[in-house]
């Protein structure tokens, strides 16, 4: 799919969806150029909540946009805060706990290893 030079460079999101831990906005794959080599989302974990355990065959990076908490990854626990970036290898269990009084917001992107 070729976009005209005047097309917006902004990447599209689907509407926000509620989750038991907060909310998520997934990428809108129907509006993304097929050459985009990754998928993405943005999710929020409310104060005192924990995200779902996640494990998959893709590589993934999280960037902590706001808040702080505790990352649980492959049997270890790590403090994370605004501005941190973390990476996950394939098939490693990961989730995040919001231990603060403000929302913890994460931008995630993932791709298959070539």
Buried (B, 14 or more C-beta within 10 A) or exposed (E): EEEEEEEEEEEEBBEBEEBEBBBBBBBEEEEBEEEEEBBBBBBBBBBEBBBEEBEBEBBBBBBBBBBBBBBBBEEEEEEBEEEBEBEBEEEBEBBBBBBBEEBBBBBBBBBEEE
